[in-house]
Amino acid sequence: VYLKELRSRRKTLKFCRDASDQYMEQLTDLEFQGLMRMSRSRFEKMSSDLEAHWVSKNKYQARNSTPSRFQLAGCLRWLAGGSPHDIIFFCGLRYRTFRSQRWNVLDALIDMYYKDSVKMPETEEERKCLSGLFEKKNGRSGQLGAIDGLLVHIILPANTKNARTFQCYKSYYALNVQGVAGPTGEFLYINIGHAGATSDGC
């Protein structure tokens, strides 16, 4: 009975993944970009980079039967606000697998891209370039970035001594995330090191 159930689950997952592949192939480039928040070529490059990363870190094991493209697609749809249940069906993932893999994918993306992709301008030439792009976009000269913050809802950490530092003005526990973006939407700086009660002035 157990083996029959296992085979049935594998067939169901394979059906979901085959259907997902067919659906993705039928999308136009614009529709794909709206779904994944990136171009098809960029997604395929990230998917191959992710698989190479697993291999280099000895984390890609034969027992892990989830292809990298589904791990990446599930994580991207989740970040874009997609329902976990829709993602599980769309990507052919089990719920427990999705919950663990999304954090593995995020850690891998940070390892692969953070140092090269998220950085403030360091030279005068880079600063002039950013300032020129902002001036062309909104008419303001001397602007290097647009700053904003976000309160990310969390469960109160078990080892904290002062719960009030994590309670934000919206009356839930959170981390205060701050980011600086360039004129084309790329991140120049990200900070997730402050508790939810930290004010914008800090």
Secondary structure, 3 states (H helix, E strand, C coil): CHHHHHHHHHHHHHHHHHHHHHHHHHCCHHHHHHHHCCCHHHHHHHHHHHHHHHHHCCCCCCCCCCCHHHHHHHHHHHHCCCCHHHHHHHHCCCHHHHHHHHHHHHHHHHHHHHHHHCCCCCCHHHHHHHHHHHHHHHCCCCCCCEEEEEEEECCCCCCCCCHHHHECCCCCEEEEEEEEECCCCCEEEEEEEEECCCCCCC
